Amino acid sequence: MQVGSGLILAIATAIAAAQTAGLMQSGREARSALTGGFVAAIIACAIFDALAVLVTIFFVRGSERQSPIAIPESVKDLQPTRP
């Protein structure tokens, strides 16, 4: 999970830097170019998040997930009792 977060941060930083440099070369002020670069990075992150949600919805199935705690087979069939 940390590697994925670091990778996304690197991609967002590269997008912001590239957009900022492009805007600076086209003659924009530094403040405007920086804002444009950050906006491009935020939009890219939002697109990535939307894709992650879609992948989660369509490709991750609830029955295939494993419990983090191993539950013995003899206990799985027990029903809770009410007092």
N, CA and C atoms as an extended XYZ file, in Angstrom:
249
Properties=species:S:1:pos:R:3:atomname:S:1:resname:S:1:resid:I:1 pbc="F F F"
N         0.820       -1.180        0.000 N   MET     1
C         0.000        0.000        0.000 CA  MET     1
C         0.873        1.257        0.000 C   MET     1
N         1.986        1.231        0.714 N   GLN     2
C         2.864        2.396        0.747 CA  GLN     2
C         3.543        2.609       -0.593 C   GLN     2
N         3.860        1.528       -1.280 N   VAL     3
C         4.486        1.649       -2.589 CA  VAL     3
C         3.503        2.288       -3.570 C   VAL     3
N         2.248        1.877       -3.519 N   GLY     4
C         1.231        2.463       -4.385 CA  GLY     4
C         1.038        3.940       -4.112 C   GLY     4
N         1.025        4.320       -2.853 N   SER     5
C         0.876        5.734       -2.493 CA  SER     5
C         2.066        6.552       -2.976 C   SER     5
N         3.244        5.992       -2.827 N   GLY     6
C         4.450        6.675       -3.300 CA  GLY     6
C         4.460        6.821       -4.808 C   GLY     6
N         3.980        5.799       -5.491 N   LEU     7
C         3.931        5.845       -6.956 CA  LEU     7
C         2.944        6.909       -7.425 C   LEU     7
N         1.786        6.983       -6.809 N   ILE     8
C         0.793        7.994       -7.178 CA  ILE     8
C         1.331        9.392       -6.881 C   ILE     8
N         2.016        9.553       -5.765 N   LEU     9
C         2.602       10.855       -5.440 CA  LEU     9
C         3.636       11.258       -6.486 C   LEU     9
N         4.451       10.311       -6.921 N   ALA    10
C         5.450       10.605       -7.946 CA  ALA    10
C         4.791       10.987       -9.271 C   ALA    10
N         3.735       10.291       -9.638 N   ILE    11
C         3.028       10.607      -10.878 CA  ILE    11
C         2.382       11.985      -10.792 C   ILE    11
N         1.727       12.280       -9.682 N   ALA    12
C         1.087       13.588       -9.509 CA  ALA    12
C         2.126       14.704       -9.527 C   ALA    12
N         3.265       14.482       -8.915 N   THR    13
C         4.333       15.483       -8.911 CA  THR    13
C         4.867       15.710      -10.316 C   THR    13
N         5.044       14.633      -11.068 N   ALA    14
C         5.529       14.763      -12.450 CA  ALA    14
C         4.526       15.521      -13.313 C   ALA    14
N         3.236       15.241      -13.129 N   ILE    15
C         2.204       15.948      -13.896 CA  ILE    15
C         2.207       17.429      -13.538 C   ILE    15
N         2.276       17.738      -12.255 N   ALA    16
C         2.284       19.135      -11.826 CA  ALA    16
C         3.511       19.869      -12.356 C   ALA    16
N         4.667       19.228      -12.287 N   ALA    17
C         5.897       19.870      -12.759 CA  ALA    17
C         5.869       20.091      -14.267 C   ALA    17
N         5.400       19.094      -15.002 N   ALA    18
C         5.349       19.225      -16.462 CA  ALA    18
C         4.368       20.317      -16.883 C   ALA    18
N         3.205       20.338      -16.254 N   GLN    19
C         2.203       21.356      -16.591 CA  GLN    19
C         2.704       22.750      -16.218 C   GLN    19
N         3.334       22.860      -15.060 N   THR    20
C         3.870       24.151      -14.630 CA  THR    20
C         4.945       24.633      -15.595 C   THR    20
N         5.841       23.751      -15.981 N   ALA    21
C         6.903       24.130      -16.913 CA  ALA    21
C         6.329       24.547      -18.267 C   ALA    21
N         5.343       23.817      -18.733 N   GLY    22
C         4.719       24.169      -20.006 CA  GLY    22
C         4.036       25.528      -19.962 C   GLY    22
N         3.363       25.806      -18.861 N   LEU    23
C         2.697       27.100      -18.726 CA  LEU    23
C         3.699       28.241      -18.570 C   LEU    23
N         4.795       27.981      -17.882 N   MET    24
C         5.838       29.010      -17.742 CA  MET    24
C         6.473       29.322      -19.097 C   MET    24
N         6.688       28.298      -19.909 N   GLN    25
C         7.282       28.514      -21.231 CA  GLN    25
C         6.340       29.261      -22.167 C   GLN    25
N         5.036       29.123      -21.930 N   SER    26
C         4.084       29.822      -22.788 CA  SER    26
C         3.882       31.274      -22.354 C   SER    26
N         4.563       31.692      -21.293 N   GLY    27
C         4.541       33.093      -20.900 CA  GLY    27
C         3.658       33.437      -19.717 C   GLY    27
N         3.144       32.465      -19.027 N   ARG    28
C         2.309       32.752      -17.849 CA  ARG    28
C         3.179       33.166      -16.667 C   ARG    28
N         2.543       33.889      -15.735 N   GLU    29
C         3.222       34.243      -14.488 CA  GLU    29
C         3.465       32.985      -13.660 C   GLU    29
N         4.396       33.084      -12.724 N   ALA    30
C         4.747       31.926      -11.904 CA  ALA    30
C         3.557       31.439      -11.075 C   ALA    30
N         2.813       32.359      -10.465 N   ARG    31
C         1.666       31.952       -9.637 CA  ARG    31
C         0.613       31.237      -10.470 C   ARG    31
N         0.326       31.784      -11.619 N   SER    32
C        -0.676       31.182      -12.490 CA  SER    32
C        -0.215       29.824      -13.002 C   SER    32
N         1.058       29.716      -13.337 N   ALA    33
C         1.598       28.446      -13.830 CA  ALA    33
C         1.584       27.378      -12.736 C   ALA    33
N         1.942       27.761      -11.516 N   LEU    34
C         1.916       26.800      -10.404 CA  LEU    34
C         0.499       26.329      -10.121 C   LEU    34
N        -0.437       27.274      -10.144 N   THR    35
C        -1.834       26.901       -9.923 CA  THR    35
C        -2.308       25.937      -11.004 C   THR    35
N        -1.972       26.231      -12.251 N   GLY    36
C        -2.348       25.342      -13.348 CA  GLY    36
C        -1.737       23.958      -13.213 C   GLY    36
N        -0.497       23.901      -12.754 N   GLY    37
C         0.150       22.607      -12.546 CA  GLY    37
C        -0.512       21.791      -11.459 C   GLY    37
N        -0.847       22.448      -10.358 N   PHE    38
C        -1.511       21.730       -9.268 CA  PHE    38
C        -2.918       21.297       -9.648 C   PHE    38
N        -3.609       22.129      -10.422 N   VAL    39
C        -4.947       21.752      -10.874 CA  VAL    39
C        -4.867       20.506      -11.761 C   VAL    39
N        -3.887       20.462      -12.652 N   ALA    40
C        -3.722       19.289      -13.514 CA  ALA    40
C        -3.435       18.034      -12.688 C   ALA    40
N        -2.600       18.168      -11.654 N   ALA    41
C        -2.282       17.017      -10.799 CA  ALA    41
C        -3.511       16.558      -10.021 C   ALA    41
N        -4.307       17.490       -9.526 N   ILE    42
C        -5.502       17.130       -8.767 CA  ILE    42
C        -6.521       16.442       -9.673 C   ILE    42
N        -6.672       16.936      -10.891 N   ILE    43
C        -7.587       16.295      -11.843 CA  ILE    43
C        -7.112       14.881      -12.160 C   ILE    43
N        -5.807       14.703      -12.345 N   ALA    44
C        -5.272       13.367      -12.610 CA  ALA    44
C        -5.529       12.426      -11.432 C   ALA    44
N        -5.375       12.921      -10.211 N   CYS    45
C        -5.655       12.099       -9.025 CA  CYS    45
C        -7.136       11.742       -8.936 C   CYS    45
N        -8.001       12.682       -9.282 N   ALA    46
C        -9.441       12.406       -9.245 CA  ALA    46
C        -9.809       11.340      -10.277 C   ALA    46
N        -9.209       11.407      -11.444 N   ILE    47
C        -9.460       10.385      -12.472 CA  ILE    47
C        -8.967        9.030      -11.994 C   ILE    47
N        -7.790        8.998      -11.394 N   PHE    48
C        -7.253        7.736      -10.877 CA  PHE    48
C        -8.158        7.168       -9.786 C   PHE    48
N        -8.657        8.033       -8.905 N   ASP    49
C        -9.560        7.574       -7.844 CA  ASP    49
C       -10.853        7.009       -8.416 C   ASP    49
N       -11.390        7.670       -9.440 N   ALA    50
C       -12.614        7.176      -10.070 CA  ALA    50
C       -12.381        5.807      -10.716 C   ALA    50
N       -11.236        5.640      -11.351 N   LEU    51
C       -10.911        4.334      -11.936 CA  LEU    51
C       -10.755        3.266      -10.854 C   LEU    51
N       -10.159        3.638       -9.733 N   ALA    52
C        -9.993        2.687       -8.632 CA  ALA    52
C       -11.346        2.249       -8.074 C   ALA    52
N       -12.288        3.177       -7.977 N   VAL    53
C       -13.633        2.830       -7.503 CA  VAL    53
C       -14.300        1.876       -8.477 C   VAL    53
N       -14.186        2.156       -9.775 N   LEU    54
C       -14.788        1.271      -10.777 CA  LEU    54
C       -14.185       -0.129      -10.743 C   LEU    54
N       -12.871       -0.208      -10.605 N   VAL    55
C       -12.216       -1.520      -10.516 CA  VAL    55
C       -12.701       -2.257       -9.277 C   VAL    55
N       -12.825       -1.553       -8.169 N   THR    56
C       -13.300       -2.182       -6.944 CA  THR    56
C       -14.729       -2.695       -7.096 C   THR    56
N       -15.570       -1.897       -7.710 N   ILE    57
C       -16.975       -2.293       -7.866 CA  ILE    57
C       -17.116       -3.507       -8.776 C   ILE    57
N       -16.396       -3.512       -9.892 N   PHE    58
C       -16.627       -4.541      -10.902 CA  PHE    58
C       -15.721       -5.764      -10.796 C   PHE    58
N       -14.577       -5.654      -10.144 N   PHE    59
C       -13.640       -6.770      -10.157 CA  PHE    59
C       -13.355       -7.396       -8.803 C   PHE    59
N       -13.669       -6.739       -7.713 N   VAL    60
C       -13.422       -7.308       -6.387 CA  VAL    60
C       -14.738       -7.882       -5.887 C   VAL    60
N       -14.759       -9.157       -5.660 N   ARG    61
C       -15.973       -9.834       -5.220 CA  ARG    61
C       -15.903      -10.052       -3.709 C   ARG    61
N       -17.031       -9.868       -3.049 N   GLY    62
C       -17.087      -10.000       -1.599 CA  GLY    62
C       -16.837      -11.415       -1.121 C   GLY    62
N       -17.298      -12.430       -1.865 N   SER    63
C       -17.139      -13.811       -1.423 CA  SER    63
C       -15.702      -14.299       -1.569 C   SER    63
N       -14.915      -13.636       -2.371 N   GLU    64
C       -13.529      -14.069       -2.575 CA  GLU    64
C       -12.581      -13.491       -1.535 C   GLU    64
N       -13.036      -12.513       -0.800 N   ARG    65
C       -12.184      -11.924        0.224 CA  ARG    65
C       -12.015      -12.893        1.376 C   ARG    65
N       -10.833      -12.937        1.915 N   GLN    66
C       -10.571      -13.836        3.036 CA  GLN    66
C       -10.596      -13.039        4.330 C   GLN    66
N       -11.073      -13.697        5.353 N   SER    67
C       -11.100      -13.079        6.661 CA  SER    67
C        -9.670      -12.957        7.182 C   SER    67
N        -9.340      -11.850        7.832 N   PRO    68
C        -7.989      -11.719        8.373 CA  PRO    68
C        -7.728      -12.675        9.531 C   PRO    68
N        -8.790      -13.241       10.089 N   ILE    69
C        -8.665      -14.186       11.197 CA  ILE    69
C        -9.171      -15.547       10.724 C   ILE    69
N        -8.387      -16.566       10.931 N   ALA    70
C        -8.806      -17.910       10.535 CA  ALA    70
C        -9.891      -18.408       11.493 C   ALA    70
N       -11.050      -18.763       10.938 N   ILE    71
C       -12.163      -19.257       11.746 CA  ILE    71
C       -12.267      -20.761       11.530 C   ILE    71
N       -12.193      -21.551       12.598 N   PRO    72
C       -12.295      -23.007       12.444 CA  PRO    72
C       -13.646      -23.408       11.863 C   PRO    72
N       -13.671      -24.483       11.088 N   GLU    73
C       -14.899      -24.964       10.450 CA  GLU    73
C       -15.968      -25.315       11.481 C   GLU    73
N       -15.575      -25.820       12.661 N   SER    74
C       -16.549      -26.219       13.669 CA  SER    74
C       -17.293      -25.011       14.240 C   SER    74
N       -16.725      -23.840       14.166 N   VAL    75
C       -17.341      -22.648       14.728 CA  VAL    75
C       -18.208      -21.927       13.691 C   VAL    75
N       -17.922      -22.099       12.416 N   LYS    76
C       -18.641      -21.389       11.362 CA  LYS    76
C       -20.137      -21.702       11.344 C   LYS    76
N       -20.524      -22.924       11.728 N   ASP    77
C       -21.922      -23.327       11.661 CA  ASP    77
C       -22.730      -22.920       12.887 C   ASP    77
N       -22.100      -22.423       13.927 N   LEU    78
C       -22.806      -22.053       15.137 CA  LEU    78
C       -23.621      -20.773       14.916 C   LEU    78
N       -24.807      -20.774       15.477 N   GLN    79
C       -25.679      -19.611       15.404 CA  GLN    79
C       -25.634      -18.889       16.735 C   GLN    79
N       -25.685      -17.557       16.726 N   PRO    80
C       -25.685      -16.833       18.003 CA  PRO    80
C       -26.981      -17.094       18.757 C   PRO    80
N       -26.875      -17.200       20.061 N   THR    81
C       -28.059      -17.417       20.894 CA  THR    81
C       -28.486      -16.097       21.507 C   THR    81
N       -29.800      -15.967       21.663 N   ARG    82
C       -30.329      -14.758       22.290 CA  ARG    82
C       -30.668      -15.042       23.749 C   ARG    82
N       -30.364      -14.115       24.626 N   PRO    83
C       -30.646      -14.360       26.046 CA  PRO    83
C       -32.128      -14.307       26.356 C   PRO    83
